[in-house]
Amino acid sequence: MKQFLVFIVKIVVVLLLVAFALDFIYTTVFVQSKTRNKVENVINSEPQNYDVVILGTSRANNHFVSELFEKEGLKTFNYGMSGAHLFETSLMLKLMVERGWNIKNIILETDLNLSNEKRDDGTFGRFMPFMHQSNTITEHFKNEPDFIELYYVPFYRYIQFDSKVGFRAFYKSLQQEPTNTLANKGYYPLGFNPKANMKNNIESLVPLRNRYFEEIKQICKSNNINLIAVTTPICSNVKGMDYFKKVKKLYPEIKEYEHFVEGDHYFSSCGHLNDKGARAYTSKIIEDLEFKRE
Amino acid sequence: MFFNSLSFAIFLPIVFLLYWLVFNKNKTTQNAVLIVASYYFYSCWDWRFLFLLVFSTLLDYFSAIMMENSSSDKKRKLWLWITIGINLGFLGVFKYYDFFAQSFADLLQGFGFQANPVLLKLILPVGISFYTFHGLSYVIDIYYKRITAERNFIDYSLFVSYFPLLVAGPIERATHLLPQVKIKRHFNFEKAKEGVYQIIWGLVKKVVIADSCATYANAVFDNYESMNSLSLALGAVYFAFQIYGDFSGYSDIALGTSKLFGIDLLKNFNYPYFSRDIAEFWRRWHISLSSWFRDYLYIPLGGSQGGMWMKVRNTFIIFLVSGFWHGANWTFIIWGLLNAIYFLPLLLQNKNRSNMGEIEMGWDLGSVKTILNILGTFALTTIAWIFFRAKSISEAVGYIQKMVTDLHFKSEYLSNERYNFELVLLVLAFVVVEWFNRSKVEPLSGKASWVKVTLAIMALLALGVYSDYKEFIYFQF
């Protein structure tokens, strides 16, 4: 039995050594990558100057055409991320500030994402390699229930979020293979989809007085950033549209655009405009809103 | 509590230490701690079904004794059929009732009658097909006087509910397992070490191979209508490796775990994808179920006695029943039927036992033929797996139709945000490792075992799929 226990201890030691080694190798590669996603692009950035930075979910990513802002002389980047919640959006803004970015205006998509304060695992996972590199990230995550494991157990964070920062992402980062996430200054155009499901049911969603939206407002205020919070278009066949009324009641400063684009031909799916719709919407935003300039 | 879960990683060492260090006094204390652990393990799924397990244990235990005590053959037969009837009755209600009710209603509807069947929509108790067959083999063996009835209830309970095999086999035989639980086990370092190697290799098969293949196979099968020939062919191959890695990985973990307690379980897989014909495949795949059907269905039906027609009839029966055993869906029945059809030419030519020996390879034409036979058998098996994986027969037929008629072979981007060829290298590496270790239980033991264990752990950590958690496929049966 003693011999067996020694054998098991040896296996555990091998396991720990392998975990430490892999953690070190993965982290080394990921922290030097800046072309594969928006998170690492921000974390590994030098101080930047932007007239407009767009933040939010895919409904920001697919709806704000950076090129149209640039035509107006506004240096712009769309940092909307598919699936992101305000929890991660707030962290992205903190990191931009921490990296010394000078931002004049932030357009924040604030509509369906106001309904929760939880993390989105898909986006959260992308921050994992940087947990030990940035105090801002550590602080932002420290109240998560699995923070201890993620922070202290070697390689656990890469296992837990292997679909985002697993071997495949590691290998592609090692090869420095870029993705199209950063193309078009962060805007991702969608095509027209004739088979798309042009209905939705958002009756179960309730907008919250969201602590991360409050946090974003606070950061913008203390850094003299003009925050423009907007709702974005959604198709007409939606059950539970009074959600937006509740948003308005809760946050009167949020500008309403959920009805701006009418007609399914402007949509790729019920919640996402196609490129044509996005261009119409962005043009309207540029026309309506006042942006801080140099 | 799955074998690849953190809770099992905590549960197993606790039971191991209690078993060898605290309750090691005699075989009764050893068995008692294993029974408690097994019942706890089972109740982690759904404690309510524990009553079903205990009832099944009591039923088989007492009916075996009654059978043995019966003075006449008539009474023995009565006890046998009562036990079989109740056991299969439970299986029927939980697993097959809704299927039969719905199929009957569909049939009536085909004749123009309106039928609204009452469906029970019961949750299937995990492992019910396994422990029912387990108990049935015991009572049938008693009936045929192959063994004597077990009078010690603790020993018998452990035989039925032993946790490594409880939820997905292997389907043990009383002749093999009962003698082992009737004696005190002594710790054997070599056996325990072998068990650990087998557990690690089983985890590699499950977490690295099966679960990786699953993400790709799901992305293809779920969108098969928009996929081209290359993607569909790869999707089928990925599923073939998913189900193999999943089930043989589970079996390896079960066998390895049992070795830690000094108990050997029946081998369930023997590198089935290296089979040279379909008959050999069925001697290497889910061996404990195939041999169960052979011993308790095929042979009682007359087996290969009574001429070619009887052989063909009995072969079709066991394949169809085997398909149906897997689940209450026509897809499983067609899967069984396809395998029977594959088997038929071998049977008619009396060649179903022509590949009994080890695979010998050299630099000659015979080896080329062997490789072609292996690839041919794998292709046939893979086509049959499409029916096993598909949700309906029309989906399976549509899948195959698209695969052979689309004839576009460009790599496609899948819904799992991967390209359809990305996994091929990993699967090939796995095949190479298995090929060069096909004479061993697992590839980690032997020379340079620490290097191999380190590589396996590395693969587990770096290549395993954890975030998209997948349970073992055979738990649903």
Chai-1 contact restraints between the chains, C-beta under 6 A:
chainA,res_idxA,chainB,res_idxB,connection_type,confidence,min_distance_angstrom,max_distance_angstrom,comment,restraint_id
A,M1,B,F187,contact,1.0,0.0,6.0,A-B,restraint_1
A,Q3,B,F189,contact,1.0,0.0,6.0,A-B,restraint_2
A,F4,B,F189,contact,1.0,0.0,6.0,A-B,restraint_3
A,F4,B,A192,contact,1.0,0.0,6.0,A-B,restraint_4
A,V14,B,T454,contact,1.0,0.0,6.0,A-B,restraint_5
A,V14,B,I457,contact,1.0,0.0,6.0,A-B,restraint_6
A,L15,B,I457,contact,1.0,0.0,6.0,A-B,restraint_7
A,V18,B,I457,contact,1.0,0.0,6.0,A-B,restraint_8
A,V18,B,M458,contact,1.0,0.0,6.0,A-B,restraint_9
A,L22,B,L461,contact,1.0,0.0,6.0,A-B,restraint_10
A,L22,B,A462,contact,1.0,0.0,6.0,A-B,restraint_11
A,F155,B,L461,contact,1.0,0.0,6.0,A-B,restraint_12
A,I159,B,Y466,contact,1.0,0.0,6.0,A-B,restraint_13
A,F161,B,S467,contact,1.0,0.0,6.0,A-B,restraint_14
A,D162,B,Y466,contact,1.0,0.0,6.0,A-B,restraint_15
A,D162,B,S467,contact,1.0,0.0,6.0,A-B,restraint_16
A,S163,B,S467,contact,1.0,0.0,6.0,A-B,restraint_17
A,F167,B,A462,contact,1.0,0.0,6.0,A-B,restraint_18
A,F167,B,L463,contact,1.0,0.0,6.0,A-B,restraint_19
